[in-house]
Amino acid sequence: MNFFVYMILTKINNRFITYVGYTNNLSKRLSLHNSSKGAKFTKGKKWKIIYSKKFSSKILAMKYEYALKNDKNKRLLIKMKNVPK
C-alpha cells in the first residue's frame, strides 16, 4: 500500500496557512479536511493540496511528515511557489 505526505493551503485573514499530514488516500483526506472532519486545526476552512510525495510504507511517510513539519525553510519554499499572486 502506498502512503502520501501532503501539504494543504488555505487563506485566513489575508494570510496563507499550511498544514502537513500523511494518508493512504489523498482525495478522501482532502474531502475530510474540507468537510470539517479532518484534523482539529483544519476545521471550518477550505483547503487545497499544494504538495504531495508518495512512499511505499507508512513508516517512511511518517518519518518524512515529521521532517517536513519541522523544516520551516522547506515548508516556506513550497508555500511560496503555490501562493496566488
C-alpha positions as CSV (number, residue, x, y, z in Angstrom):
1,M,0.0,0.0,0.0
2,N,1.2,3.5,-0.8
3,F,1.2,6.4,1.6
4,F,1.4,10.1,0.8
5,V,2.8,13.1,2.7
6,Y,0.9,16.2,1.7
7,M,0.8,19.9,2.3
8,I,-2.5,21.8,2.1
9,L,-3.0,25.6,1.9
10,T,-5.8,28.0,2.9
11,K,-6.2,31.7,3.3
12,I,-7.2,33.2,6.7
13,N,-7.4,36.9,7.4
14,N,-5.2,37.8,4.3
15,R,-2.6,35.2,5.4
16,F,-1.8,31.9,3.8
17,I,-1.6,29.0,6.2
18,T,-0.3,25.4,5.6
19,Y,-0.9,22.1,7.2
20,V,1.2,18.9,6.7
21,G,-0.1,15.4,7.1
22,Y,0.1,11.8,5.7
23,T,-2.6,9.5,4.4
24,N,-3.1,6.5,2.1
25,N,-5.9,8.2,0.2
26,L,-5.3,11.9,-0.8
27,S,-8.7,12.7,-2.3
28,K,-10.6,11.3,0.7
29,R,-8.3,13.0,3.2
30,L,-8.7,16.4,1.4
31,S,-12.5,15.9,1.4
32,L,-12.4,15.2,5.2
33,H,-10.4,18.4,5.8
34,N,-12.8,20.5,3.7
35,S,-15.9,19.0,5.4
36,S,-14.6,19.8,8.9
37,K,-14.0,16.1,9.7
38,G,-10.2,16.3,9.4
39,A,-7.7,17.5,12.0
40,K,-9.0,20.0,14.5
41,F,-6.7,22.7,13.1
42,T,-8.2,22.4,9.6
43,K,-11.9,22.6,10.6
44,G,-14.0,25.3,9.1
45,K,-11.6,26.2,6.3
46,K,-11.4,25.4,2.6
47,W,-8.1,23.7,1.7
48,K,-6.2,22.8,-1.5
49,I,-3.4,20.3,-1.9
50,I,-0.2,22.1,-2.9
51,Y,2.4,19.3,-2.4
52,S,2.4,15.6,-2.1
53,K,5.1,12.9,-2.1
54,K,4.5,9.1,-2.4
55,F,6.0,6.5,-0.2
56,S,5.9,2.7,-0.2
57,S,5.4,2.3,3.5
58,K,3.7,4.1,6.4
59,I,6.9,4.3,8.4
60,L,8.7,6.2,5.6
61,A,5.8,8.5,5.2
62,M,5.6,9.3,8.9
63,K,9.3,10.0,9.1
64,Y,9.1,12.4,6.1
65,E,6.0,14.0,7.5
66,Y,7.8,14.7,10.8
67,A,10.8,16.1,9.0
68,L,8.7,18.4,6.7
69,K,6.6,19.7,9.7
70,N,9.9,20.7,11.4
71,D,11.7,22.1,8.3
72,K,10.3,25.6,8.2
73,N,12.5,26.6,5.2
74,K,11.3,23.8,3.0
75,R,7.7,24.5,4.0
76,L,8.1,28.1,3.2
77,L,9.6,27.3,-0.2
78,I,6.7,25.0,-1.1
79,K,4.2,27.6,0.2
80,M,5.7,30.5,-1.8
81,K,5.6,28.5,-5.0
82,N,1.9,27.9,-4.6
83,V,0.6,31.2,-3.1
84,P,-1.6,33.0,-5.7
85,K,-0.2,36.4,-6.7
